[in-house]
Amino acid sequence: MRGRRCLLGVVLIPLSASVTAGYLLPAVFAVATAIPVLAVAWILAFSVQQMGSFYGKMQKVQKWMNLLVGIVFILIGIYSCWIMYV
C-alpha cells in the first residue's frame, strides 16, 4: 500500500500540471490521506480517556480472580498429592 501512495505522489504532480484546475489535485490528495490518520488519532485519544475507568474496574476483578486462581491451584495440589500418595 505504501508503494502505491509513493507512486501516486510521483504521478500526481505531472498530472496536476497537465489538467486544468490541476492545482487542486495535491490538496485533495493531502486531505484524503490525512482523514484516516486523523480518524485513528481521534479513536486512540478517546480510548485513552475511557481506559482509566476500565482500569479501575479491572483491578476489582483482578483481586477476585487472584483469589479464585489461588484456591484452584491449592485444590489441584491437594488432589495431585492425594492421587500420588493414596
Buried (B, 14 or more C-beta within 10 A) or exposed (E): EEEEEEEEEEEBEEEBEEEEEBEEBBEEBEEEEEEEEEEEEEEEEEEEEEEEEEEEEEEEEEEEEEEEEEEEEEEEEEEEEEEEEE
